[in-house]
């Protein structure tokens, strides 16, 4: 007859194994991500100000989804940030 303690030990071991697998996969994905995009610092500033501008909010969502923006979009983001920070 199986006792409850044996079941709990097996469940705990399975939980620990699942967590370890997720951590290993997350580290591998972070390592394989590659170098940061050239516009990443700019987009971090844009995300901080996204609540003040619908344009910055939209571009931030696109950057998160695609991982890049065009140079023309980056220039527009720079101008929008300058306008918001000038206020």
KEZALO-334402 format. One record per residue (C-alpha): residue number from 0; residue in three letters; z, x, y. Coordinates in Angstrom, 1 decimal. Example, Ala and Ser with C-alpha at 12.3 -4.5 7.8 and 13.67 -1.06 7.14 Angstrom:
% KEZALO-334402
<palum num="0" residuo="ALA" zz="7.8" xx="12.3" yy="-4.5"/>
<palum num="1" residuo="SER" zz="7.1" xx="13.7" yy="-1.1"/>
This chain:
% KEZALO-334402
<palum num="0" residuo="UNK" zz="0.0" xx="0.0" yy="0.0"/>
<palum num="1" residuo="UNK" zz="-1.0" xx="1.3" yy="3.4"/>
<palum num="2" residuo="UNK" zz="1.8" xx="1.6" yy="5.9"/>
<palum num="3" residuo="UNK" zz="1.4" xx="0.8" yy="9.6"/>
<palum num="4" residuo="UNK" zz="2.3" xx="4.3" yy="10.6"/>
<palum num="5" residuo="UNK" zz="-0.7" xx="5.6" yy="8.7"/>
<palum num="6" residuo="UNK" zz="-3.0" xx="3.1" yy="10.5"/>
<palum num="7" residuo="UNK" zz="-1.5" xx="4.1" yy="13.9"/>
<palum num="8" residuo="UNK" zz="-2.0" xx="7.8" yy="13.1"/>
<palum num="9" residuo="UNK" zz="-5.7" xx="7.2" yy="12.1"/>
<palum num="10" residuo="UNK" zz="-6.3" xx="5.1" yy="15.2"/>
<palum num="11" residuo="UNK" zz="-4.7" xx="7.8" yy="17.4"/>
<palum num="12" residuo="UNK" zz="-6.9" xx="10.5" yy="15.9"/>
<palum num="13" residuo="UNK" zz="-10.0" xx="8.4" yy="16.4"/>
<palum num="14" residuo="UNK" zz="-9.1" xx="7.8" yy="20.0"/>
<palum num="15" residuo="UNK" zz="-8.5" xx="11.5" yy="20.6"/>
<palum num="16" residuo="UNK" zz="-11.8" xx="12.4" yy="19.0"/>
<palum num="17" residuo="UNK" zz="-13.7" xx="9.9" yy="21.1"/>
<palum num="18" residuo="UNK" zz="-12.2" xx="11.3" yy="24.3"/>
<palum num="19" residuo="UNK" zz="-13.0" xx="14.8" yy="23.3"/>
<palum num="20" residuo="UNK" zz="-16.6" xx="13.9" yy="22.6"/>
<palum num="21" residuo="UNK" zz="-16.9" xx="12.1" yy="26.0"/>
<palum num="22" residuo="UNK" zz="-15.5" xx="15.2" yy="27.9"/>
<palum num="23" residuo="UNK" zz="-17.8" xx="17.6" yy="26.1"/>
<palum num="24" residuo="UNK" zz="-20.9" xx="15.4" yy="26.8"/>
<palum num="25" residuo="UNK" zz="-19.9" xx="15.1" yy="30.5"/>
<palum num="26" residuo="UNK" zz="-19.5" xx="18.8" yy="30.9"/>
<palum num="27" residuo="UNK" zz="-22.9" xx="19.4" yy="29.2"/>
<palum num="28" residuo="UNK" zz="-24.5" xx="16.9" yy="31.5"/>
<palum num="29" residuo="UNK" zz="-23.0" xx="18.5" yy="34.6"/>
<palum num="30" residuo="UNK" zz="-24.2" xx="21.9" yy="33.4"/>
<palum num="31" residuo="UNK" zz="-27.7" xx="20.7" yy="32.9"/>
<palum num="32" residuo="UNK" zz="-27.8" xx="18.9" yy="36.3"/>
<palum num="33" residuo="UNK" zz="-29.3" xx="21.9" yy="37.9"/>
<palum num="34" residuo="UNK" zz="-28.9" xx="23.2" yy="41.4"/>
<palum num="35" residuo="UNK" zz="-27.9" xx="21.0" yy="44.3"/>
<palum num="36" residuo="UNK" zz="-30.8" xx="19.4" yy="46.2"/>
<palum num="37" residuo="UNK" zz="-31.6" xx="20.9" yy="49.6"/>
<palum num="38" residuo="UNK" zz="-30.7" xx="17.6" yy="51.4"/>
<palum num="39" residuo="UNK" zz="-27.4" xx="17.1" yy="49.5"/>
<palum num="40" residuo="UNK" zz="-25.1" xx="18.2" yy="52.4"/>
<palum num="41" residuo="UNK" zz="-27.0" xx="16.0" yy="54.8"/>
<palum num="42" residuo="UNK" zz="-26.7" xx="13.0" yy="52.4"/>
<palum num="43" residuo="UNK" zz="-23.0" xx="13.5" yy="52.0"/>
<palum num="44" residuo="UNK" zz="-22.6" xx="13.1" yy="55.8"/>
<palum num="45" residuo="UNK" zz="-24.9" xx="10.1" yy="55.6"/>
<palum num="46" residuo="UNK" zz="-22.7" xx="8.5" yy="52.9"/>
<palum num="47" residuo="UNK" zz="-19.7" xx="9.0" yy="55.1"/>
<palum num="48" residuo="UNK" zz="-21.4" xx="7.1" yy="57.9"/>
<palum num="49" residuo="UNK" zz="-23.2" xx="4.5" yy="55.7"/>
<palum num="50" residuo="UNK" zz="-20.8" xx="1.7" yy="56.7"/>
<palum num="51" residuo="UNK" zz="-22.0" xx="2.1" yy="60.3"/>
<palum num="52" residuo="UNK" zz="-25.7" xx="1.9" yy="59.7"/>
<palum num="53" residuo="UNK" zz="-27.7" xx="-0.2" yy="57.2"/>
<palum num="54" residuo="UNK" zz="-30.5" xx="2.5" yy="57.3"/>
<palum num="55" residuo="UNK" zz="-28.0" xx="5.2" yy="56.2"/>
<palum num="56" residuo="UNK" zz="-26.7" xx="2.9" yy="53.5"/>
<palum num="57" residuo="UNK" zz="-30.2" xx="2.3" yy="52.1"/>
<palum num="58" residuo="UNK" zz="-31.2" xx="5.9" yy="52.1"/>
<palum num="59" residuo="UNK" zz="-27.9" xx="6.9" yy="50.5"/>
<palum num="60" residuo="UNK" zz="-28.5" xx="4.4" yy="47.7"/>
<palum num="61" residuo="UNK" zz="-32.0" xx="5.7" yy="47.2"/>
<palum num="62" residuo="UNK" zz="-30.8" xx="9.3" yy="47.1"/>
<palum num="63" residuo="UNK" zz="-28.2" xx="8.4" yy="44.5"/>
<palum num="64" residuo="UNK" zz="-30.8" xx="6.7" yy="42.4"/>
<palum num="65" residuo="UNK" zz="-33.6" xx="9.3" yy="42.7"/>
<palum num="66" residuo="UNK" zz="-31.7" xx="12.5" yy="43.4"/>
<palum num="67" residuo="UNK" zz="-34.0" xx="13.4" yy="46.3"/>
<palum num="68" residuo="UNK" zz="-35.5" xx="12.2" yy="49.6"/>
<palum num="69" residuo="UNK" zz="-38.6" xx="13.3" yy="51.4"/>
<palum num="70" residuo="UNK" zz="-38.5" xx="15.7" yy="54.4"/>
<palum num="71" residuo="UNK" zz="-39.6" xx="12.9" yy="56.7"/>
<palum num="72" residuo="UNK" zz="-36.7" xx="10.7" yy="55.5"/>
<palum num="73" residuo="UNK" zz="-34.3" xx="13.6" yy="55.9"/>
<palum num="74" residuo="UNK" zz="-35.4" xx="14.0" yy="59.5"/>
<palum num="75" residuo="UNK" zz="-34.9" xx="10.3" yy="60.2"/>
<palum num="76" residuo="UNK" zz="-31.4" xx="10.6" yy="58.6"/>
<palum num="77" residuo="UNK" zz="-30.6" xx="13.6" yy="60.9"/>
<palum num="78" residuo="UNK" zz="-31.6" xx="11.5" yy="63.9"/>
<palum num="79" residuo="UNK" zz="-29.6" xx="8.5" yy="62.8"/>
<palum num="80" residuo="UNK" zz="-26.5" xx="10.7" yy="62.2"/>
<palum num="81" residuo="UNK" zz="-26.9" xx="12.2" yy="65.6"/>
<palum num="82" residuo="UNK" zz="-27.1" xx="8.8" yy="67.3"/>
<palum num="83" residuo="UNK" zz="-24.0" xx="7.5" yy="65.4"/>
<palum num="84" residuo="UNK" zz="-22.0" xx="10.7" yy="66.1"/>
<palum num="85" residuo="UNK" zz="-23.0" xx="10.6" yy="69.8"/>
<palum num="86" residuo="UNK" zz="-21.3" xx="7.2" yy="70.3"/>
